């Protein structure tokens, strides 16, 4: 794996959703670094990607309420455990669960394994509420996927919060997750 600044030079083997991500970031003038890799299906692979990027990629969870009337994208540190009850109490939503892959594709144009804040650029109806753990906001940089699981990006947290999110029309709610047993 190598670290590159910006988008790939050759787009021929890239999915349209990935290219749209680079177009969106480039149009906003957001600087980002990228590495390409095989899909990471274990922590060892994730750790190698993190080492190349120089940042820990966020754990991104796509959640919904039992009725499937409210959808949430949760960004949290990769090393924290997710406790449904802990989050439910903070957002006043009982019975949170993982949303179906069909809803992920419908709202974020993302498939399982590639969930990322970048998908919010595809949520034109603003159906997904963004929840960010306070520890993510303390970091200088954010690591995420460009809507595919075969590349990862690093960009400044400030750019994501102050430039990317306003351009998508999304706001966020800060949550406090302990993640301990």
C-alpha positions in Angstrom: 0.0 0.0 0.0 1.1 3.5 -0.8 -0.1 6.9 0.3 -1.2 9.2 -2.4 -2.3 12.9 -2.3 -5.7 13.3 -4.0 -7.6 11.2 -6.5 -6.3 8.3 -8.6 -4.9 9.3 -12.0 -6.6 6.3 -13.7 -10.4 6.0 -13.0 -11.0 3.1 -15.4 -11.4 0.4 -12.6 -13.2 2.7 -10.1 -16.9 2.6 -9.3 -18.9 5.7 -10.1 -19.7 6.3 -6.4 -16.0 6.5 -5.6 -15.3 8.9 -8.5 -18.3 11.1 -7.3 -16.6 11.2 -3.8 -13.4 12.5 -5.3 -15.3 15.0 -7.5 -17.2 16.3 -4.5 -14.1 16.7 -2.3 -12.2 18.3 -5.2 -15.0 20.8 -5.9 -14.9 21.8 -2.2 -11.1 22.2 -2.3 -10.7 19.7 0.5 -7.2 18.2 0.7 -7.2 14.4 1.2 -4.8 11.5 1.2 -5.7 8.1 -0.2 -4.5 4.5 -0.1 -5.8 1.6 -2.1 -6.1 -1.8 -0.6 -8.0 -5.1 -0.6 -11.2 -5.1 1.5 -10.2 -5.2 5.1 -11.9 -8.2 6.8 -10.0 -8.3 10.0 -8.3 -6.0 12.5 -4.8 -6.8 11.3 -5.7 -5.5 7.8 -7.3 -2.5 9.3 -4.2 -1.7 11.3 -2.0 -1.9 8.2 -4.3 0.6 6.5 -4.3 2.9 9.5 -0.5 2.8 9.6 -0.3 3.9 5.9 -2.8 6.7 6.4 -1.3 7.8 9.8 -4.8 7.9 11.3 -7.3 5.4 12.8 -10.2 4.9 10.5 -13.5 5.6 12.2 -15.9 2.8 12.9 -19.1 3.8 11.0 -22.4 2.1 11.8 -25.6 2.6 9.9 -28.5 2.2 12.3 -32.2 2.5 12.4 -35.1 2.4 14.8 -37.4 -0.7 14.9 -40.0 1.0 12.7 -37.4 2.0 10.1 -38.6 5.6 10.3 -35.3 7.0 11.6 -31.8 6.3 10.2 -28.5 7.2 11.8 -24.9 7.1 10.8 -22.7 6.8 13.9 -19.0 7.6 13.7 -17.0 6.4 16.6 -13.4 5.4 17.4 -12.6 1.9 16.0 -11.4 0.7 19.4 -14.6 1.5 21.3 -17.3 -1.1 21.8 -20.8 -0.2 20.6 -23.5 -0.4 23.2 -27.0 0.1 21.8 -28.5 1.0 25.1 -25.9 3.7 25.7 -26.6 5.4 22.4 -30.4 4.9 22.5 -30.7 6.9 25.7 -28.8 9.9 24.2 -30.9 10.2 21.1 -34.2 9.2 22.6 -34.7 6.3 20.3 -35.6 2.9 21.6 -34.6 -0.4 19.9 -31.8 0.7 17.6 -30.5 -2.0 15.3 -28.3 -2.2 12.2 -30.1 -1.0 9.1 -30.5 -3.3 6.1 -28.1 -3.2 3.2 -30.9 -2.1 1.0 -31.5 1.0 3.1 -27.7 1.7 3.1 -27.7 1.6 -0.7 -31.0 3.6 -0.9 -29.9 6.5 1.4 -26.1 6.6 1.2 -25.3 4.7 -2.1 -22.9 2.5 -0.1 -22.7 -1.2 0.4 -21.8 -3.1 3.6 -18.1 -2.8 4.4 -17.8 0.7 3.0 -20.1 2.7 5.3 -18.6 6.2 5.6 -19.5 9.8 6.3 -18.8 10.4 2.6 -22.1 8.7 1.8 -24.0 11.7 3.2 -23.3 13.5 -0.1 -25.8 11.0 -1.6 -28.5 11.6 1.0 -30.3 14.4 -0.8 -33.4 14.0 1.3 -31.5 14.3 4.5 -33.1 11.1 5.8 -29.9 10.1 7.8 -29.0 11.8 11.0 -25.2 12.0 11.7 -24.0 11.1 15.2 -20.3 11.6 16.1 -18.7 10.4 19.2 -16.9 13.2 21.0 -13.5 11.4 20.7 -13.7 11.5 16.9 -14.1 15.2 17.0 -11.0 15.6 19.2 -8.8 14.1 16.5 -6.9 16.3 14.0 -7.8 14.0 11.1 -10.5 11.6 10.1 -10.0 8.4 8.2 -12.9 7.0 6.1 -13.8 5.2 2.9 -14.7 7.0 -0.3 -18.0 5.1 -0.6 -16.1 1.8 -1.5 -14.1 -0.6 0.8 -11.1 -0.8 -1.5 -9.7 2.7 -0.7 -9.4 4.8 2.4 -9.0 8.5 2.9 -7.5 10.8 5.5 -8.6 14.4 5.7 -8.7 17.1 8.4 -11.6 16.8 10.9 -12.0 20.6 10.5 -12.6 20.3 6.8 -15.1 17.5 7.3 -17.1 19.4 9.9 -16.8 22.9 8.5 -16.8 22.3 4.7 -18.0 18.8 3.8 -21.0 18.6 6.1 -22.4 22.0 5.2 -22.0 21.2 1.5 -24.1 18.1 2.0 -26.7 20.0 4.1 -26.2 17.7 7.1 -25.6 18.7 10.7 -24.4 16.3 13.4 -25.1 15.5 17.0 -22.2 14.9 19.4 -22.6 11.7 21.5 -20.6 10.4 24.4 -19.9 6.7 24.2 -18.0 4.9 27.0 -18.1 1.5 25.3 -17.0 -0.4 28.3 -18.6 -3.5 29.9 
